Amino acid sequence: MTRLRTVARILWTNPVLLVGSAMLLLLVVLVVFGPALAPYRYSTMHPTATFAPPFQAPHYLGTDEFGRDVLSRVVYGARFSLLIAMMSALLAITLGTVFGALAGYFGGWLNAIIMRVTDLLLAFPALLLAIVVVAIAGPGLTNATLAIGIVYAPRVVRIVRSAVLQVMQNDYVNAAMALGARDGRVIWLHVLRNTLPTLGTYTSILFAYGLLTEAALSFLGLGVQPPIPSWGGMLRSARSFLELSPMLSVFPGVAIMFAVLTFNLIADGLAEVLDPRLRSKT
């Protein structure tokens, strides 16, 4: 109960985090209960109801060129788009944390190698590098997830390395090393645990980056493949019918905007909660 009261107090005193959490809850409901909430299967076709106008029963967001219910495809698309965003962000955080911690803690030649590779990867635009990786590995949900995670891992490497270097200046780290604690124990218990606030904030930002990159890859035909719906793939399909049915592109675009706004609000709220300097200004 004490933890629940603490969380409730934090949310109540932080409107940005409260709104972001409410929006995130809606996205989680769509991901978990999407098949039960959607009125139709995402692949169900209604040949006699192609390009049905929105805001009319039984297709409240209209239908596409195959007569598929747009509302159902947006709901199902949330599952696939957000799954890729989440998995790619976790992959980037894992890889970036491991290599960033090794570079910051041990330094020397290991730091030089890791940071030079990081600089090389950061020299390319993220989307361009993701396109190259997917083009080599092949399109699909799994390859898109791996590509996005690899592309954004170098950014995490830099953030974690900087945080590790800062934490290692504290006396408790020097004391643990002087007492003969093993490197793995020092890194895990004393260094990485004190970089969690920074990682927590950046993870939410990575969700937004991953979602946008997935949408771009799917729009280019390199992400989730038809007939599986994703918001980027829906935009790709809708671009051929902008004059005939412009609303086909509006609904997945609004869904992407809503999800990105959600993750940005959570990142801003977490930054304020976890950073004492920001709390002191409020």
N, C-alpha and C positions, 0 to 999 in steps of 0.2 A: 504493500500500500504506500509505503514511503516513496518508493521509486516512481510509482504512478503519480503521486502528488507532485513530485519534483518535475516530471515530464509535463504534467498539466500546467504547472506554474510557468515553466519555460515557454510553452506554447502560448499561454495567455498573455505573457508579457512581451512576446515577440510576434506581432501581427504578420510579418512577412513569412516567418516559418510556419505559422498557423495556417495561412492561406495555402502555402506550398504543400503542407502535409495533407490538407483536405483534397487538393487537386491530385496528389500522389495516391491517396486512398481510392479515388475514382479510377485512376489508371490501373491500380492493382486489381480492383474489382473487374475491370474489363479483361485483364489478362487471365485471371483465375476463372471467372465465371462467364467469359465471353461466349462460348458455345451455347450455354443455357440462356443467355440474354438475347442473342441474335435471333431475329425472327425466322431466318432461313440459313441453310448451309451456304458457305461462301461460293460454292460451285454450282448451286442450284440455278438453273436457267428458266426464264419465262419468255419463250419466243414471241408471244403475243403482246408483251409489255416492254419492248425495248425502248430505251430513252424516255421512260415514264417521268413526268415532272415531279419534283420533290414536294414535300409537305402535303401529300395526299395519301390516304389509305389505299392499299395496304403497304405501299412502299414509301415510307415517310421521308427518305432522302433520295427517292427516285431509283432508276435502274440504269445500267450501262448498256453498251452496244449488244451484249448477249442476253439482256434481260435479267442480269444478276442484281440482286438487291444491294444497293450501295451501303445502306446502314449495316447490313450483315458483314459486308466486306471491310468496312471501317472498323467494326468491332473485332473481327478476326485478325485484321491487319495490326491491331494494337498488340496482340500476342506475339506475332512474329517480329515486328519492328522493335518492340521494347525488349524482347528476348535477346536479339542481336546486340542492342545497345548495352544491356546489362552484362552479358557474357563478355563482350569485347572490353568493356570498362574494367571488369574484374581481371581479365587477362592482362590488360595494360598495367593495372595496379600491381599485380603479382610480379610480372617481369620487371617493372620499373623499381619496385621496392627491393627486390633481391639485388639487382645490379647497382642501384643507387646506394644501398647500404654497404655493399662490398667496396664500391669506389670511395665512399666517404670515410669508411672505418679504416681500411687498410692503406689507402693512398698508394703512392709509388707507381710502379709500372702497371699495376692492375688498374689503378685510377686513370692512368694515361690511356690505356687501351680502351677501357669502357667509355670514357668521355670522347675520344676521337671517333669511335663508332657512333656514339650518340650525336655528335656534331654533324657527321656525314648524313645520318638519317634526317636530322632536323633541317638540312640544307634543301630538302625537297618539300614542296607543298604536301600537306597530309593527304588530300584527295588524290593527287597525282600518284603518290607512292602507293596508296591503297589500290588504285586502278592497276598499277603495274603488278602488284602482288596477286590480285584476283585474276588478272589476265594470264599470269603464269600458272597459278594453281587451278584456275577454272571457276566459273560462276557457281553460286550456290550459297545456301545459308551458312554452312560450316566454314567455307573458305572466306566468305565475307566477314564472319566473326573473327577469324584468325587474322585477316588482313588489317582490320580496324584496330584490333588489340596490339598488333605489332607496330602499327603506324604511330599510335599514341603512347606507347611504352617509353620512348626516349624523353618525352616531356616529363613523365613521372620520375625517370632516372634523375634528371636535373633537380627536380623539387626535393626528392628524398635525399639526394647527396647534400644539397644545401642545408636541409634540416638536420641531417646527421652531423655535419661539421659544426653546426651551432650547438647541438645537444652535447657533443663531446667536449665542449669547453667547460661544462659544469663539473663541480667538484665531486659529485656522487659517481660520475663515470670514472674519473681518475682514481677515486677511492676503490671502486670495484676492481679496476685493473691492477692497482697496487696490492690488493689482497689476494691476487692470483686467480681471479675468476676467468674462466675460459672465454675465448673470443665470442663463441656462439651465444653463451649466456649473457655476456655484456651487450651484444647487439640486440638480442631479443628482449631482455628484461629492462635494460636501462636506456637503450638508444631508440629502438623502433617504437616502443610503447609511448615515448614522448614525442614522436612525430605523428601519432594518430590524428590529432586535431587537424593538422595540415592535410593529411591524406583524406580524412573524412569530407572536408570541404571540396577538395579537388575531385573526389570520386563522383560527386553529384554533377560537377561540370563535365566530367568525362562521359556521363550518361547522355548529356545533351550533345556533345561532340559526336559520340557514337551513333546517336539517332540521326543526326544530320548527315553524317557520312554514309550510313546505311541507306538513307533516302536517296542520296546522290548516286550511289552505286546501283540501286534498284532502278532509278530513273534511267540510267545508262544501260540497263540490261545485264548488269554484272552482279547483282545481289540476289535476293529471293526470286526464284523463277516461277512463272505462271504454271498452273492456275493458282498457286498459293498466293494469297494477297499480302501485300505490304503497302504502307502508305506511299513510299516512293514509286513502287510499281504501279499503283493506281494513278499516280500523276503521269507516269509514262503513257499509260493507256489512254488517259483523258486528253492528252495534248492533241490527238488527231481529231477530236470532236469539240474543240473549243468554241467554234461558231454554232454548232448544232446544239450542244448541251454544255455550256460553260460551268454549270454547277458540279459536274463530275470532278473537276479539278479543285473546286473550293473546299469540299468536305475533307478529303485527305490532307489538304494544305492546312486547314484549320486544326486538324488533329495533330499534325507535326508541330505547329506553333504552340498549341496548348501544352504538349509534352515538354518541349524545350523551355517554355516559360516556367513550367512546374519545377524542373531541375535547377533552373537559375534562381528561382525564389528560395528553394531549399538550400542551395549553396550560399546565398546571401545570408539567410537566417542562421545557418550553422556557423558561418564565419563570425557573426556577431555573438553567438552563444559561446563559441570555443575560444575566441580571442579576447583576453582580458582588456586589451587596449581599446577595442571597439565597445566593449561593455561599459567601460568607464566614461565613454562619450555620450551614452544614452541616459 
